[in-house]
Amino acid sequence: MTAIEFKDGLKEIKENLKGLTLQLVHSNGYRPYFNLREFGLAILHEESKGNDFRINQVWTKEGTVGVQSIKHLVELIKTNCVTAIQFESYWNPKTTEEFIRSFGALD
């Protein structure tokens, strides 16, 4: 999902995210965040690079679960079994030219 869709979705569920461990995977590795302020700043930093976001996995008391949308994440959080959530920031080319440039120099 685009950064705008991702941020709008997080705004809707920010109260539900309090107390959970949030992990952000990006091109340089990953880092856990224990408060929403630091996580929000990391999201803004990744957005400034033009990156999009996705939900990688959700850790629950029963194991890990794959989630495809914010709506599904909200339903899972309401069960009170979620302990942590992993998000990923990735670069998604928006045009054909960006896609071609992503392969590097064509010498």
C-alpha positions in Angstrom: 0.0 0.0 0.0 1.1 3.5 -0.6 2.5 5.6 2.3 -0.6 7.7 2.4 -2.9 4.7 2.7 -0.6 3.1 5.3 -0.5 6.3 7.4 -4.3 6.7 7.2 -4.8 3.1 8.3 -2.4 3.5 11.2 -4.2 6.6 12.4 -7.5 4.6 12.5 -5.9 1.9 14.7 -3.3 3.8 16.7 -5.1 3.3 20.0 -5.0 -0.5 19.4 -1.3 -0.4 18.7 -0.3 1.0 22.1 1.6 -1.6 24.1 2.5 -3.7 21.1 6.0 -4.2 19.7 6.2 -2.8 16.2 9.0 -3.8 13.9 9.9 -2.0 10.7 11.9 -3.8 8.1 13.7 -1.5 5.6 16.6 -1.7 3.1 19.2 -1.4 5.9 17.8 -4.1 8.2 15.1 -3.9 10.8 14.4 -2.4 14.2 11.8 -2.9 16.9 9.9 0.2 18.2 8.2 0.2 21.6 6.4 3.5 21.3 4.3 5.1 18.5 6.3 8.3 18.4 9.5 6.6 17.3 7.7 4.3 14.9 5.9 7.3 13.4 9.1 9.1 12.8 10.6 6.0 11.1 7.6 5.8 8.9 8.0 9.5 7.9 11.7 8.9 7.1 10.9 5.9 4.9 8.1 7.9 3.2 10.6 10.7 2.4 12.5 8.1 0.4 9.4 7.4 -1.7 8.8 3.9 -0.2 5.6 2.0 0.1 4.6 -0.2 3.0 3.1 -3.6 3.7 2.3 -5.8 6.7 4.7 -8.7 6.8 3.5 -10.7 9.7 1.7 -10.5 13.0 3.0 -12.4 16.1 0.2 -13.8 18.2 0.1 -16.0 21.3 -0.6 -18.9 19.0 2.2 -18.2 16.4 2.7 -15.9 13.4 0.0 -14.9 11.1 0.1 -13.3 7.6 -2.2 -10.2 7.2 -3.0 -8.6 3.9 -4.9 -5.4 5.0 -5.3 -3.0 7.9 -8.9 -4.2 8.2 -7.8 -7.7 8.8 -5.2 -6.5 11.3 -7.9 -4.6 13.2 -10.0 -7.8 13.5 -7.0 -9.7 14.7 -6.0 -7.1 17.3 -9.5 -7.2 18.7 -9.0 -10.8 19.7 -6.3 -9.6 22.2 -3.9 -12.2 21.2 -1.5 -10.0 19.2 1.9 -9.4 20.8 3.9 -7.8 17.9 3.5 -6.6 14.3 6.2 -6.5 11.6 5.8 -3.9 8.8 8.0 -3.6 5.8 9.1 -0.5 3.8 10.0 -1.1 0.2 10.7 0.9 -2.9 8.0 0.3 -5.6 8.7 1.9 -9.0 5.8 4.1 -10.0 6.7 4.4 -13.7 8.2 2.3 -16.4 11.3 4.5 -16.4 11.8 4.0 -12.6 11.4 0.3 -13.1 14.1 0.2 -15.8 16.5 2.4 -13.7 16.1 0.0 -10.8 18.3 -2.5 -12.7 21.2 -0.1 -12.6 23.5 1.0 -15.5 22.9 -0.8 -18.8 26.4 -0.5 -20.1 
